[in-house]
Amino acid sequence: MGFEEKRKEQLEKMPIIETRISKSKDGRFLIHKTVITDIKPVEYYKVVLEKESAEGE
């Protein structure tokens, strides 16, 4: 596996970060909104939930 392929895989695993800046309707405030989107397969969460329920017993 080459460096470029490895780097591409790392970037695909990273969350998507979006930042939006705007002014309030009355112009008195600055609104800075950050959205973090993390995409994981459903199977990942199934395993996580199974481990949590097994630890809780």
All heavy atoms as TSV, in Angstrom:
chain	resi	resn	atom	element	x	y	z
A	1	MET	N	N	0.855	-1.181	0.000
A	1	MET	CA	C	0.000	0.000	0.000
A	1	MET	C	C	0.897	1.239	0.000
A	1	MET	O	O	1.767	1.388	0.849
A	1	MET	CB	C	-0.891	-0.032	1.241
A	1	MET	CG	C	-1.804	1.155	1.336
A	1	MET	SD	S	-2.858	1.171	2.800
A	1	MET	CE	C	-3.869	-0.260	2.517
A	2	GLY	N	N	0.670	2.134	-0.928
A	2	GLY	CA	C	1.476	3.335	-1.047
A	2	GLY	C	C	1.048	4.412	-0.069
A	2	GLY	O	O	-0.010	4.335	0.563
A	3	PHE	N	N	1.888	5.410	0.061
A	3	PHE	CA	C	1.619	6.519	0.973
A	3	PHE	C	C	0.305	7.227	0.631
A	3	PHE	O	O	-0.478	7.540	1.519
A	3	PHE	CB	C	2.786	7.507	0.933
A	3	PHE	CG	C	2.547	8.740	1.759
A	3	PHE	CD1	C	2.657	8.687	3.134
A	3	PHE	CD2	C	2.208	9.943	1.160
A	3	PHE	CE1	C	2.431	9.815	3.897
A	3	PHE	CE2	C	1.988	11.071	1.915
A	3	PHE	CZ	C	2.099	11.008	3.294
A	4	GLU	N	N	0.075	7.477	-0.650
A	4	GLU	CA	C	-1.129	8.190	-1.075
A	4	GLU	C	C	-2.389	7.404	-0.731
A	4	GLU	O	O	-3.381	7.983	-0.281
A	4	GLU	CB	C	-1.080	8.491	-2.572
A	4	GLU	CG	C	-0.063	9.550	-2.929
A	4	GLU	CD	C	-0.040	9.871	-4.409
A	4	GLU	OE1	O	-1.008	9.523	-5.108
A	4	GLU	OE2	O	0.939	10.465	-4.861
A	5	GLU	N	N	-2.378	6.094	-0.914
A	5	GLU	CA	C	-3.543	5.270	-0.594
A	5	GLU	C	C	-3.803	5.271	0.903
A	5	GLU	O	O	-4.954	5.367	1.339
A	5	GLU	CB	C	-3.332	3.833	-1.079
A	5	GLU	CG	C	-3.352	3.678	-2.581
A	5	GLU	CD	C	-3.062	2.252	-3.002
A	5	GLU	OE1	O	-3.348	1.320	-2.233
A	5	GLU	OE2	O	-2.525	2.075	-4.106
A	6	LYS	N	N	-2.747	5.171	1.693
A	6	LYS	CA	C	-2.880	5.170	3.146
A	6	LYS	C	C	-3.450	6.505	3.626
A	6	LYS	O	O	-4.329	6.550	4.486
A	6	LYS	CB	C	-1.520	4.910	3.787
A	6	LYS	CG	C	-1.576	4.543	5.220
A	6	LYS	CD	C	-0.199	4.091	5.698
A	6	LYS	CE	C	-0.279	3.479	7.071
A	6	LYS	NZ	N	0.999	2.980	7.539
A	7	ARG	N	N	-2.945	7.592	3.069
A	7	ARG	CA	C	-3.423	8.933	3.440
A	7	ARG	C	C	-4.891	9.103	3.055
A	7	ARG	O	O	-5.673	9.679	3.795
A	7	ARG	CB	C	-2.562	10.000	2.766
A	7	ARG	CG	C	-2.938	11.398	3.119
A	7	ARG	CD	C	-2.639	11.691	4.571
A	7	ARG	NE	N	-2.983	13.063	4.861
A	7	ARG	CZ	C	-3.457	13.484	6.009
A	7	ARG	NH1	N	-3.596	12.644	7.009
A	7	ARG	NH2	N	-3.756	14.732	6.196
A	8	LYS	N	N	-5.276	8.577	1.895
A	8	LYS	CA	C	-6.665	8.674	1.446
A	8	LYS	C	C	-7.582	7.928	2.423
A	8	LYS	O	O	-8.644	8.436	2.779
A	8	LYS	CB	C	-6.804	8.087	0.037
A	8	LYS	CG	C	-8.177	8.227	-0.538
A	8	LYS	CD	C	-8.252	7.670	-1.942
A	8	LYS	CE	C	-9.666	7.724	-2.454
A	8	LYS	NZ	N	-9.809	7.126	-3.767
A	9	GLU	N	N	-7.157	6.749	2.881
A	9	GLU	CA	C	-7.948	5.993	3.847
A	9	GLU	C	C	-8.095	6.765	5.157
A	9	GLU	O	O	-9.167	6.792	5.754
A	9	GLU	CB	C	-7.305	4.636	4.123
A	9	GLU	CG	C	-7.520	3.627	3.036
A	9	GLU	CD	C	-6.893	2.278	3.369
A	9	GLU	OE1	O	-6.540	2.037	4.545
A	9	GLU	OE2	O	-6.758	1.472	2.437
A	10	GLN	N	N	-7.010	7.411	5.603
A	10	GLN	CA	C	-7.063	8.194	6.834
A	10	GLN	C	C	-8.048	9.355	6.693
A	10	GLN	O	O	-8.833	9.629	7.607
A	10	GLN	CB	C	-5.682	8.749	7.182
A	10	GLN	CG	C	-4.719	7.719	7.684
A	10	GLN	CD	C	-3.334	8.302	7.912
A	10	GLN	OE1	O	-2.950	9.294	7.292
A	10	GLN	NE2	N	-2.585	7.668	8.801
A	11	LEU	N	N	-8.013	10.031	5.565
A	11	LEU	CA	C	-8.917	11.160	5.349
A	11	LEU	C	C	-10.368	10.722	5.295
A	11	LEU	O	O	-11.251	11.426	5.779
A	11	LEU	CB	C	-8.535	11.903	4.066
A	11	LEU	CG	C	-7.228	12.674	4.121
A	11	LEU	CD1	C	-6.878	13.206	2.740
A	11	LEU	CD2	C	-7.301	13.802	5.127
A	12	GLU	N	N	-10.641	9.542	4.725
A	12	GLU	CA	C	-12.009	9.047	4.647
A	12	GLU	C	C	-12.562	8.717	6.028
A	12	GLU	O	O	-13.763	8.798	6.256
A	12	GLU	CB	C	-12.072	7.814	3.750
A	12	GLU	CG	C	-11.915	8.134	2.287
A	12	GLU	CD	C	-11.848	6.899	1.405
A	12	GLU	OE1	O	-11.772	5.773	1.931
A	12	GLU	OE2	O	-11.864	7.066	0.174
A	13	LYS	N	N	-11.714	8.358	6.976
A	13	LYS	CA	C	-12.149	8.014	8.331
A	13	LYS	C	C	-12.399	9.248	9.194
A	13	LYS	O	O	-13.052	9.156	10.225
A	13	LYS	CB	C	-11.107	7.122	9.002
A	13	LYS	CG	C	-11.026	5.744	8.393
A	13	LYS	CD	C	-9.970	4.909	9.087
A	13	LYS	CE	C	-9.831	3.551	8.432
A	13	LYS	NZ	N	-8.772	2.748	9.054
A	14	MET	N	N	-11.860	10.386	8.787
A	14	MET	CA	C	-11.990	11.600	9.586
A	14	MET	C	C	-13.393	12.198	9.467
A	14	MET	O	O	-14.039	12.073	8.425
A	14	MET	CB	C	-10.962	12.636	9.136
A	14	MET	CG	C	-9.537	12.234	9.409
A	14	MET	SD	S	-8.337	13.368	8.726
A	14	MET	CE	C	-8.659	14.824	9.683
A	15	PRO	N	N	-13.869	12.833	10.536
A	15	PRO	CA	C	-15.184	13.482	10.454
A	15	PRO	C	C	-15.150	14.698	9.530
A	15	PRO	O	O	-14.103	15.287	9.288
A	15	PRO	CB	C	-15.458	13.912	11.897
A	15	PRO	CG	C	-14.133	13.970	12.545
A	15	PRO	CD	C	-13.264	12.984	11.836
A	16	ILE	N	N	-16.320	15.054	9.030
A	16	ILE	CA	C	-16.464	16.234	8.178
A	16	ILE	C	C	-16.818	17.402	9.098
A	16	ILE	O	O	-17.776	17.323	9.860
A	16	ILE	CB	C	-17.578	16.017	7.130
A	16	ILE	CG1	C	-17.239	14.812	6.253
A	16	ILE	CG2	C	-17.793	17.275	6.293
A	16	ILE	CD1	C	-18.410	14.303	5.441
A	17	ILE	N	N	-16.035	18.474	9.055
A	17	ILE	CA	C	-16.264	19.629	9.922
A	17	ILE	C	C	-16.669	20.814	9.054
A	17	ILE	O	O	-15.939	21.210	8.156
A	17	ILE	CB	C	-15.012	19.958	10.750
A	17	ILE	CG1	C	-14.641	18.748	11.614
A	17	ILE	CG2	C	-15.240	21.198	11.605
A	17	ILE	CD1	C	-13.344	18.876	12.353
A	18	GLU	N	N	-17.855	21.366	9.352
A	18	GLU	CA	C	-18.361	22.528	8.614
A	18	GLU	C	C	-18.531	23.684	9.595
A	18	GLU	O	O	-19.035	23.494	10.696
A	18	GLU	CB	C	-19.718	22.214	7.994
A	18	GLU	CG	C	-19.699	21.059	7.003
A	18	GLU	CD	C	-21.091	20.698	6.551
A	18	GLU	OE1	O	-21.606	21.385	5.651
A	18	GLU	OE2	O	-21.649	19.759	7.113
A	19	THR	N	N	-18.117	24.867	9.198
A	19	THR	CA	C	-18.249	26.055	10.042
A	19	THR	C	C	-19.027	27.115	9.283
A	19	THR	O	O	-18.767	27.367	8.106
A	19	THR	CB	C	-16.861	26.599	10.417
A	19	THR	OG1	O	-16.142	25.572	11.089
A	19	THR	CG2	C	-16.967	27.800	11.310
A	20	ARG	N	N	-19.996	27.707	9.991
A	20	ARG	CA	C	-20.785	28.791	9.387
A	20	ARG	C	C	-20.782	29.980	10.340
A	20	ARG	O	O	-20.973	29.821	11.542
A	20	ARG	CB	C	-22.228	28.331	9.161
A	20	ARG	CG	C	-22.323	27.212	8.149
A	20	ARG	CD	C	-23.769	26.933	7.787
A	20	ARG	NE	N	-23.797	25.835	6.831
A	20	ARG	CZ	C	-24.345	24.661	7.058
A	20	ARG	NH1	N	-24.938	24.425	8.196
A	20	ARG	NH2	N	-24.325	23.724	6.141
A	21	ILE	N	N	-20.586	31.158	9.797
A	21	ILE	CA	C	-20.596	32.376	10.593
A	21	ILE	C	C	-21.610	33.325	9.966
A	21	ILE	O	O	-21.620	33.535	8.754
A	21	ILE	CB	C	-19.201	33.035	10.637
A	21	ILE	CG1	C	-18.198	32.071	11.280
A	21	ILE	CG2	C	-19.251	34.350	11.392
A	21	ILE	CD1	C	-16.771	32.542	11.239
A	22	SER	N	N	-22.482	33.878	10.820
A	22	SER	CA	C	-23.484	34.826	10.339
A	22	SER	C	C	-23.814	35.816	11.446
A	22	SER	O	O	-23.371	35.663	12.579
A	22	SER	CB	C	-24.753	34.077	9.908
A	22	SER	OG	O	-25.298	33.369	10.999
A	23	LYS	N	N	-24.562	36.847	11.080
A	23	LYS	CA	C	-25.016	37.836	12.065
A	23	LYS	C	C	-26.462	37.549	12.429
A	23	LYS	O	O	-27.228	37.021	11.609
A	23	LYS	CB	C	-24.935	39.248	11.487
A	23	LYS	CG	C	-23.576	39.866	11.596
A	23	LYS	CD	C	-23.655	41.369	11.539
A	23	LYS	CE	C	-23.435	41.862	10.132
A	23	LYS	NZ	N	-23.405	43.312	10.029
A	24	SER	N	N	-26.826	37.902	13.649
A	24	SER	CA	C	-28.218	37.750	14.063
A	24	SER	C	C	-29.080	38.712	13.253
A	24	SER	O	O	-28.583	39.649	12.625
A	24	SER	CB	C	-28.366	38.020	15.561
A	24	SER	OG	O	-27.991	39.351	15.857
A	25	LYS	N	N	-30.395	38.472	13.280
A	25	LYS	CA	C	-31.305	39.302	12.475
A	25	LYS	C	C	-31.219	40.777	12.846
A	25	LYS	O	O	-31.316	41.645	11.978
A	25	LYS	CB	C	-32.744	38.807	12.636
A	25	LYS	CG	C	-32.979	37.474	11.967
A	25	LYS	CD	C	-34.411	37.032	12.123
A	25	LYS	CE	C	-34.608	35.672	11.462
A	25	LYS	NZ	N	-35.983	35.190	11.623
A	26	ASP	N	N	-31.040	41.062	14.137
A	26	ASP	CA	C	-30.954	42.467	14.543
A	26	ASP	C	C	-29.535	43.038	14.398
A	26	ASP	O	O	-29.308	44.220	14.629
A	26	ASP	CB	C	-31.456	42.653	15.974
A	26	ASP	CG	C	-30.644	41.870	16.998
A	26	ASP	OD1	O	-29.621	41.259	16.627
A	26	ASP	OD2	O	-31.053	41.866	18.180
A	27	GLY	N	N	-28.567	42.193	14.030
A	27	GLY	CA	C	-27.209	42.649	13.780
A	27	GLY	C	C	-26.372	42.853	15.030
A	27	GLY	O	O	-25.246	43.335	14.951
A	28	ARG	N	N	-26.881	42.465	16.189
A	28	ARG	CA	C	-26.161	42.693	17.443
A	28	ARG	C	C	-25.190	41.565	17.792
A	28	ARG	O	O	-24.277	41.758	18.585
A	28	ARG	CB	C	-27.157	42.871	18.585
A	28	ARG	CG	C	-27.995	44.119	18.456
A	28	ARG	CD	C	-29.025	44.252	19.559
A	28	ARG	NE	N	-28.422	44.083	20.871
A	28	ARG	CZ	C	-29.064	43.582	21.917
A	28	ARG	NH1	N	-30.318	43.212	21.807
A	28	ARG	NH2	N	-28.458	43.455	23.075
A	29	PHE	N	N	-25.386	40.383	17.210
A	29	PHE	CA	C	-24.589	39.232	17.601
A	29	PHE	C	C	-23.987	38.531	16.389
A	29	PHE	O	O	-24.565	38.537	15.309
A	29	PHE	CB	C	-25.441	38.219	18.380
A	29	PHE	CG	C	-26.023	38.777	19.634
A	29	PHE	CD1	C	-27.328	39.249	19.660
A	29	PHE	CD2	C	-25.266	38.845	20.797
A	29	PHE	CE1	C	-27.868	39.772	20.810
A	29	PHE	CE2	C	-25.807	39.363	21.957
A	29	PHE	CZ	C	-27.110	39.836	21.968
A	30	LEU	N	N	-22.852	37.911	16.621
A	30	LEU	CA	C	-22.212	37.068	15.624
A	30	LEU	C	C	-22.516	35.618	16.009
A	30	LEU	O	O	-22.325	35.227	17.157
A	30	LEU	CB	C	-20.696	37.293	15.629
A	30	LEU	CG	C	-19.906	36.476	14.624
A	30	LEU	CD1	C	-20.129	37.031	13.216
A	30	LEU	CD2	C	-18.443	36.496	14.970
A	31	ILE	N	N	-22.996	34.834	15.071
A	31	ILE	CA	C	-23.337	33.435	15.325
A	31	ILE	C	C	-22.313	32.567	14.622
A	31	ILE	O	O	-22.148	32.650	13.409
A	31	ILE	CB	C	-24.759	33.112	14.815
A	31	ILE	CG1	C	-25.772	34.010	15.504
A	31	ILE	CG2	C	-25.074	31.635	15.039
A	31	ILE	CD1	C	-27.142	34.004	14.860
A	32	HIS	N	N	-21.607	31.748	15.408
A	32	HIS	CA	C	-20.602	30.842	14.868
A	32	HIS	C	C	-21.096	29.425	15.134
A	32	HIS	O	O	-21.166	28.990	16.282
A	32	HIS	CB	C	-19.256	31.086	15.553
A	32	HIS	CG	C	-18.181	30.187	15.063
A	32	HIS	ND1	N	-17.102	29.839	15.807
A	32	HIS	CD2	C	-18.019	29.537	13.878
A	32	HIS	CE1	C	-16.320	29.028	15.139
A	32	HIS	NE2	N	-16.868	28.828	13.956
A	33	LYS	N	N	-21.433	28.718	14.086
A	33	LYS	CA	C	-22.008	27.380	14.199
A	33	LYS	C	C	-21.052	26.367	13.578
A	33	LYS	O	O	-20.605	26.541	12.448
A	33	LYS	CB	C	-23.357	27.343	13.470
A	33	LYS	CG	C	-24.104	26.057	13.589
A	33	LYS	CD	C	-25.461	26.186	12.908
A	33	LYS	CE	C	-26.288	24.971	13.128
A	33	LYS	NZ	N	-27.627	25.109	12.545
A	34	THR	N	N	-20.731	25.309	14.336
A	34	THR	CA	C	-19.850	24.251	13.850
A	34	THR	C	C	-20.618	22.934	13.856
A	34	THR	O	O	-21.202	22.560	14.864
A	34	THR	CB	C	-18.598	24.119	14.734
A	34	THR	OG1	O	-17.920	25.376	14.761
A	34	THR	CG2	C	-17.654	23.057	14.200
A	35	VAL	N	N	-20.604	22.238	12.723
A	35	VAL	CA	C	-21.274	20.945	12.599
A	35	VAL	C	C	-20.208	19.893	12.317
A	35	VAL	O	O	-19.410	20.035	11.401
A	35	VAL	CB	C	-22.316	20.962	11.446
A	35	VAL	CG1	C	-22.953	19.601	11.282
A	35	VAL	CG2	C	-23.357	22.039	11.690
A	36	ILE	N	N	-20.185	18.844	13.150
A	36	ILE	CA	C	-19.246	17.739	12.959
A	36	ILE	C	C	-20.051	16.519	12.526
A	36	ILE	O	O	-20.930	16.065	13.250
A	36	ILE	CB	C	-18.461	17.434	14.245
A	36	ILE	CG1	C	-17.681	18.668	14.686
A	36	ILE	CG2	C	-17.535	16.239	14.026
A	36	ILE	CD1	C	-17.012	18.521	16.036
A	37	THR	N	N	-19.761	16.008	11.342
A	37	THR	CA	C	-20.449	14.842	10.811
A	37	THR	C	C	-19.481	13.676	10.784
A	37	THR	O	O	-18.427	13.749	10.164
A	37	THR	CB	C	-20.961	15.127	9.379
A	37	THR	OG1	O	-21.773	16.299	9.410
A	37	THR	CG2	C	-21.759	13.964	8.844
A	38	ASP	N	N	-19.849	12.618	11.506
A	38	ASP	CA	C	-19.021	11.418	11.574
A	38	ASP	C	C	-19.829	10.267	10.993
A	38	ASP	O	O	-20.927	9.983	11.467
A	38	ASP	CB	C	-18.632	11.138	13.025
A	38	ASP	CG	C	-17.580	10.068	13.148
A	38	ASP	OD1	O	-16.846	9.832	12.175
A	38	ASP	OD2	O	-17.487	9.474	14.231
A	39	ILE	N	N	-19.307	9.608	9.985
A	39	ILE	CA	C	-20.032	8.541	9.295
A	39	ILE	C	C	-19.405	7.208	9.664
A	39	ILE	O	O	-18.208	7.000	9.464
A	39	ILE	CB	C	-20.002	8.756	7.768
A	39	ILE	CG1	C	-20.615	10.115	7.435
A	39	ILE	CG2	C	-20.710	7.614	7.055
A	39	ILE	CD1	C	-20.414	10.550	6.008
A	40	LYS	N	N	-20.228	6.335	10.251
A	40	LYS	CA	C	-19.773	5.001	10.633
A	40	LYS	C	C	-20.796	3.986	10.131
A	40	LYS	O	O	-21.989	4.272	10.070
A	40	LYS	CB	C	-19.686	4.868	12.157
A	40	LYS	CG	C	-18.712	5.797	12.813
A	40	LYS	CD	C	-17.367	5.159	12.908
A	40	LYS	CE	C	-16.455	5.991	13.788
A	40	LYS	NZ	N	-15.254	6.367	13.166
A	41	PRO	N	N	-20.346	2.773	9.822
A	41	PRO	CA	C	-21.293	1.735	9.406
A	41	PRO	C	C	-22.172	1.296	10.579
A	41	PRO	O	O	-21.770	1.369	11.739
A	41	PRO	CB	C	-20.403	0.586	8.927
A	41	PRO	CG	C	-19.032	0.901	9.373
A	41	PRO	CD	C	-18.974	2.331	9.752
A	42	VAL	N	N	-23.369	0.852	10.274
A	42	VAL	CA	C	-24.320	0.406	11.288
A	42	VAL	C	C	-23.713	-0.721	12.122
A	42	VAL	O	O	-23.909	-0.780	13.342
A	42	VAL	CB	C	-25.641	-0.051	10.626
A	42	VAL	CG1	C	-26.575	-0.671	11.637
A	42	VAL	CG2	C	-26.304	1.126	9.927
A	43	GLU	N	N	-22.949	-1.596	11.505
A	43	GLU	CA	C	-22.329	-2.717	12.222
A	43	GLU	C	C	-21.419	-2.222	13.344
A	43	GLU	O	O	-21.337	-2.844	14.394
A	43	GLU	CB	C	-21.539	-3.612	11.257
A	43	GLU	CG	C	-22.414	-4.386	10.301
A	43	GLU	CD	C	-23.384	-5.320	11.028
A	43	GLU	OE1	O	-22.974	-5.975	12.004
A	43	GLU	OE2	O	-24.549	-5.370	10.606
A	44	TYR	N	N	-20.763	-1.106	13.148
A	44	TYR	CA	C	-19.891	-0.530	14.174
A	44	TYR	C	C	-20.703	-0.233	15.433
A	44	TYR	O	O	-20.303	-0.578	16.540
A	44	TYR	CB	C	-19.239	0.747	13.638
A	44	TYR	CG	C	-18.482	1.548	14.677
A	44	TYR	CD1	C	-17.179	1.220	15.013
A	44	TYR	CD2	C	-19.080	2.627	15.323
A	44	TYR	CE1	C	-16.482	1.950	15.961
A	44	TYR	CE2	C	-18.395	3.360	16.273
A	44	TYR	CZ	C	-17.101	3.016	16.588
A	44	TYR	OH	O	-16.423	3.742	17.532
A	45	TYR	N	N	-21.848	0.408	15.268
A	45	TYR	CA	C	-22.670	0.771	16.417
A	45	TYR	C	C	-23.312	-0.446	17.066
A	45	TYR	O	O	-23.505	-0.483	18.280
A	45	TYR	CB	C	-23.721	1.815	16.027
A	45	TYR	CG	C	-23.078	3.165	15.823
A	45	TYR	CD1	C	-22.864	3.680	14.551
A	45	TYR	CD2	C	-22.651	3.915	16.905
A	45	TYR	CE1	C	-22.257	4.903	14.368
A	45	TYR	CE2	C	-22.040	5.142	16.738
A	45	TYR	CZ	C	-21.852	5.627	15.472
A	45	TYR	OH	O	-21.237	6.841	15.281
A	46	LYS	N	N	-23.635	-1.461	16.282
A	46	LYS	CA	C	-24.171	-2.692	16.858
A	46	LYS	C	C	-23.169	-3.306	17.821
A	46	LYS	O	O	-23.513	-3.725	18.919
A	46	LYS	CB	C	-24.531	-3.694	15.759
A	46	LYS	CG	C	-25.799	-3.374	15.026
A	46	LYS	CD	C	-26.099	-4.455	13.999
A	46	LYS	CE	C	-27.340	-4.133	13.206
A	46	LYS	NZ	N	-27.602	-5.141	12.172
A	47	VAL	N	N	-21.910	-3.360	17.413
A	47	VAL	CA	C	-20.854	-3.925	18.263
A	47	VAL	C	C	-20.681	-3.077	19.524
A	47	VAL	O	O	-20.567	-3.604	20.630
A	47	VAL	CB	C	-19.521	-4.043	17.486
A	47	VAL	CG1	C	-18.373	-4.420	18.408
A	47	VAL	CG2	C	-19.660	-5.044	16.359
A	48	VAL	N	N	-20.678	-1.753	19.378
A	48	VAL	CA	C	-20.513	-0.859	20.525
A	48	VAL	C	C	-21.658	-1.068	21.520
A	48	VAL	O	O	-21.431	-1.194	22.727
A	48	VAL	CB	C	-20.450	0.615	20.073
A	48	VAL	CG1	C	-20.521	1.556	21.266
A	48	VAL	CG2	C	-19.183	0.866	19.277
A	49	LEU	N	N	-22.886	-1.141	21.021
A	49	LEU	CA	C	-24.033	-1.323	21.903
A	49	LEU	C	C	-24.015	-2.686	22.575
A	49	LEU	O	O	-24.385	-2.812	23.752
A	49	LEU	CB	C	-25.340	-1.120	21.122
A	49	LEU	CG	C	-25.578	0.308	20.637
A	49	LEU	CD1	C	-26.796	0.361	19.732
A	49	LEU	CD2	C	-25.741	1.251	21.814
A	50	GLU	N	N	-23.590	-3.718	21.873
A	50	GLU	CA	C	-23.493	-5.049	22.466
A	50	GLU	C	C	-22.471	-5.058	23.605
A	50	GLU	O	O	-22.714	-5.644	24.655
A	50	GLU	CB	C	-23.108	-6.089	21.405
A	50	GLU	CG	C	-24.236	-6.414	20.455
A	50	GLU	CD	C	-23.783	-7.309	19.300
A	50	GLU	OE1	O	-22.616	-7.776	19.298
A	50	GLU	OE2	O	-24.602	-7.531	18.391
A	51	LYS	N	N	-21.347	-4.401	23.419
A	51	LYS	CA	C	-20.316	-4.336	24.458
A	51	LYS	C	C	-20.827	-3.572	25.673
A	51	LYS	O	O	-20.568	-3.966	26.817
A	51	LYS	CB	C	-19.045	-3.682	23.927
A	51	LYS	CG	C	-18.258	-4.572	23.008
A	51	LYS	CD	C	-16.970	-3.906	22.586
A	51	LYS	CE	C	-16.183	-4.807	21.656
A	51	LYS	NZ	N	-14.916	-4.229	21.227
A	52	GLU	N	N	-21.570	-2.485	25.460
A	52	GLU	CA	C	-22.113	-1.712	26.575
A	52	GLU	C	C	-23.112	-2.529	27.375
A	52	GLU	O	O	-23.100	-2.510	28.598
A	52	GLU	CB	C	-22.772	-0.429	26.071
A	52	GLU	CG	C	-21.810	0.657	25.740
A	52	GLU	CD	C	-22.492	1.963	25.395
A	52	GLU	OE1	O	-23.728	2.070	25.581
A	52	GLU	OE2	O	-21.788	2.873	24.939
A	53	SER	N	N	-23.974	-3.272	26.698
A	53	SER	CA	C	-24.972	-4.062	27.411
A	53	SER	C	C	-24.308	-5.222	28.165
A	53	SER	O	O	-24.739	-5.603	29.237
A	53	SER	CB	C	-26.047	-4.579	26.463
A	53	SER	OG	O	-25.499	-5.460	25.503
A	54	ALA	N	N	-23.234	-5.785	27.634
A	54	ALA	CA	C	-22.517	-6.875	28.305
A	54	ALA	C	C	-21.786	-6.346	29.550
A	54	ALA	O	O	-21.719	-7.029	30.563
A	54	ALA	CB	C	-21.521	-7.513	27.348
A	55	GLU	N	N	-21.275	-5.138	29.503
A	55	GLU	CA	C	-20.590	-4.547	30.647
A	55	GLU	C	C	-21.573	-4.171	31.743
A	55	GLU	O	O	-21.235	-4.205	32.912
A	55	GLU	CB	C	-19.795	-3.314	30.207
A	55	GLU	CG	C	-18.593	-3.636	29.370
A	55	GLU	CD	C	-17.893	-2.379	28.856
A	55	GLU	OE1	O	-18.339	-1.254	29.181
A	55	GLU	OE2	O	-16.892	-2.518	28.140
A	56	GLY	N	N	-22.785	-3.805	31.381
A	56	GLY	CA	C	-23.804	-3.387	32.346
A	56	GLY	C	C	-24.399	-4.539	33.133
A	56	GLY	O	O	-25.054	-4.359	34.152
A	57	GLU	N	N	-24.196	-5.764	32.709
A	57	GLU	CA	C	-24.788	-6.913	33.390
A	57	GLU	C	C	-24.043	-7.297	34.621
A	57	GLU	O	O	-22.978	-7.072	34.931
A	57	GLU	CB	C	-24.840	-8.112	32.433
A	57	GLU	CG	C	-25.807	-7.876	31.300
A	57	GLU	CD	C	-25.820	-9.021	30.301
A	57	GLU	OE1	O	-25.092	-10.032	30.484
A	57	GLU	OE2	O	-26.540	-8.904	29.317
